[in-house]
Amino acid sequence: MIQERVTPHLGEAGAEAFMAEYRSGDAQGVGTPEQIVDRLSGMKDRGLGYAIHYFPEAAYDRTGLTLFEREVIPALL
């Protein structure tokens, strides 16, 4: 479903590359809340003051955004 939504913007090859990274778990924001907190905490320790996050499914499924808001953000404050 995500690939269908990003393909018009990234093209077929770009969407495939995006999805490969998304599925691999190598992307900074992909993983369990604990994994994301660990990654972002390390970045915060190195000077990260803010971050922009992309939730491609948020237009039709807010569960990921809600989970991020409930578990990740408070852990970083």
Contacts in CASP RR format, 6 or more apart in sequence:
PFRMAT RR
TARGET T0000
AUTHOR 0000-0000-0000
METHOD contacts of the structure
MODEL  1
MIQERVTPHLGEAGAEAFMAEYRSGDAQGVGTPEQIVDRLSGMKDRGLGY
AIHYFPEAAYDRTGLTLFEREVIPALL
1 57 0 8 1.000
1 60 0 8 1.000
2 19 0 8 1.000
2 22 0 8 1.000
2 56 0 8 1.000
2 57 0 8 1.000
3 15 0 8 1.000
3 16 0 8 1.000
3 18 0 8 1.000
3 19 0 8 1.000
5 56 0 8 1.000
5 57 0 8 1.000
5 59 0 8 1.000
6 14 0 8 1.000
6 15 0 8 1.000
6 18 0 8 1.000
6 19 0 8 1.000
6 56 0 8 1.000
7 15 0 8 1.000
10 17 0 8 1.000
10 18 0 8 1.000
21 27 0 8 1.000
22 30 0 8 1.000
24 30 0 8 1.000
25 31 0 8 1.000
28 36 0 8 1.000
28 39 0 8 1.000
28 40 0 8 1.000
28 43 0 8 1.000
29 36 0 8 1.000
29 39 0 8 1.000
29 53 0 8 1.000
30 36 0 8 1.000
33 67 0 8 1.000
33 68 0 8 1.000
33 71 0 8 1.000
33 72 0 8 1.000
33 75 0 8 1.000
36 68 0 8 1.000
36 72 0 8 1.000
37 71 0 8 1.000
37 72 0 8 1.000
37 75 0 8 1.000
37 76 0 8 1.000
40 48 0 8 1.000
40 51 0 8 1.000
40 72 0 8 1.000
40 76 0 8 1.000
41 75 0 8 1.000
41 76 0 8 1.000
42 48 0 8 1.000
43 51 0 8 1.000
44 76 0 8 1.000
53 68 0 8 1.000
55 64 0 8 1.000
55 65 0 8 1.000
55 68 0 8 1.000
57 64 0 8 1.000
58 64 0 8 1.000
58 65 0 8 1.000
END
